[in-house]
């Protein structure tokens, strides 16, 4: 199963998602072609209410730990309540350009 599909399945089955987007951003990094190592996750759930950013991230990393052990390298996590998401006009921030490895100027 593709890692993107696995991430979608894990997150959608463990959170009551108002919105979920999993984007493979590996091509923006110094990794081999067709890698599945870097992902941007935007997840909106009322379950995050009353939780700070660290607790939200901990919940996601607890669920994805096995994938990390299997070569998933990085998750850019954008985790919001529905009200927070609406205040952002339902847009998550753009990912910065990778400056590592062979992509350094």
Secondary structure, 3 states (H helix, E strand, C coil): CCHHHHHHHHHHHHCCCCEEEEEECHHHCCCCCCCCCEEEEEEECHHHCCCCHHHHHHHHHHHHHHHHHCCCCEEEEEEECHHHHHHCCCCCCCCCCCCCHHHCC
